[in-house]
Amino acid sequence: MDLRALGESFIAWLEGLGIPHGWVLLINWILGALIILGIALLLALALIWLERKLAGRIQDRLGPNRVGPFGLIQPIADALKLLTKEDITPANADRITYNLAPIIAVFHVLMLFVVIPFADKVVGANINVGILYLMAFGSLGTMGMLMAGWASRNKYALLGGFRVVAQLMSYEIPIALVMMIPVLLVGSMNLNEIARGQGSLLGLGWNVWIMPAAFILYLVAALAEGERAPFDLLEAESEIVAGYNIEYSAMKFAWFYLAFFLNTWILSAIATTLFLGGWQGPFVDKMPALGVVYFFAKTLFMFFVFAWIRATFPRLRIDQMMAFCWKVLVPMALTLLLGAAIIVKLGTQLSLPTGTVPILMLVMNVVVLLATLSLLGRYTRTLRARQNKRLFTPELPRL
Amino acid sequence: MVGQALFLLFALFTLLMALGTVVARNLFHAALFLVGVFFGIAVLFILLEAEFLGVAQIVIYIGAIATLIVFAIMLSRNVMGKEAGAYNSQWRWALAGVVFFFLILSWLLVRMPFSLVQAQVPADAITQIGQGFVGHYVVPFEVASVLLLVALVGAIMLARER
């Protein structure tokens, strides 16, 4: 079954009814938008259950287990509870900004769903500047959180807003640099083209095999971009109570919660598309509908990894978080991008035999990864030596 | 026809937001109106089939510049008050400068002959822009990046603890 053909036959059927072409296109667009919206909201319910259950199991608890089999209906019960709760607006809040912030928070994530290819050409808008679009609307989310933090007129919310800007803007740089590496390799910013470019070796020629360092870097930076542990300083309860969304209650809080889970899913989907082959997999050229299965399987796996890390690691200190970004991730991402650019250019200029470019890329990635790890290891050793020397002074060395 | 209506709608939106930026009493609101202006301009770029410019507008102006402006405002004094004032004692000089700049701009706009070309936007517009950056326009491009680097180093020197 070809999903594309299904859509085209639907258009033909509508035109057969005697509806003018412009209206058919309009109906099609609205339907497409509603389908993406429906997928996103249903996904959020499933993901909330999955994350809570996984975290419960990993931490040797049961997780949700009261409502429905295995607690499956728990998210719906939670949503109903949030709907019926009292909606409180702080007396001093800046009303318009306060109410606009959760809308922007959800809006920016839903806009990101538009360019994700679920299968070959099954994508909301197949635009040429897909990666740039992802970065553009990704950065819009910062604005929503900043508005929430400021409009609440609460000092903890404002501090949370500061942290949002500091963290998200810093980690946007390595993530943007590393997203450019698959773009260099394929020569297109279109996400569908990038997924298509990983179809060698029976659909298993994924980018992660040839650029493991870039993938790991993306994973770490995505944890920070998605405000997940160990980078969840934006909502560190012990420091700033709950961060930018502290004054939000009932459905408005639920919107931030929704945006948080959808954001994680989008980050997993981007990782899947850029590094894990997107909808590519064995036999996908014969049965295009398999692409959807592969895409969701890989994205859920990435989501599982994110949930796993969240359930396992403690939180970083804020100076460690910033130093790690600027002193480790940014230089590493720059080196990787420069190396990839040189290798791709060499490949086209010297017309190297096929297969050389991927091998060179792999070697470069492994070298950069090992160099980074050894530098970090040496740094930790000197830190520990210094700590041992001043064992009895309470002052902690700064990173 | 639809394109015309959309253009008018978003042009009106952009103008209203620009007006809001200027007249808002609260500095934070002014910054948010500015974000609206940038968004409207991005939509206008997309209506002109310049996808790349539209998305770059959002990345650079909303994602980076507007966020930094808002951040700077949040670090200024009295940010939690109802009236984070938009005026100070220098407003007369600012007004004079703005009027002068407005006159120059309107003079330029009236004198400038806009050449209209009946042609489709090429499909590989992004490729051409990219090749332009590292080919024909490489010197201005590099000079701009050196300028940014100088600004960066200068900011670090100013903020450094001695």
Interface residues (C-beta under 8 A of the other chain):
Chain A: G22 N92 D94 T97 I127 N128 V129 L132 Y133 M135 A136 F137 G138 S139 L140 T142 M143 L146 M147 W150 R153 K155 L158 G161 F162 V165 M169 E172 M189
Chain B: V2 N26 F28 H29 L32 V35 E51 F52 V55 A56 I58 V59 I62 G63 A64 A66 T67 V70 F71 M74 V79 M80 K82 I126
